[in-house]
């Protein structure tokens, strides 16, 4: 299982960023995770005025965990 993450930053202040995570459904494959991350990224400006998706990643979930999200951002890859 995978977790889709998207980093969205304020267009006028690229240091003001929010980490978004998929909560819609389980993502069993990397391909499903990648597709969901693209979907989330393309919807950022529709739901978050002034923000732009900057990066995305798919992280494998550890068995028994619902999420791996912490409060820190990841560097752009």
Beta strands, then each sheet from edge to edge (+ up, - down):
strand 1: 2-10
strand 2: 13-21
strand 3: 51-60
sheet 1: 2+ 1- 3+
end
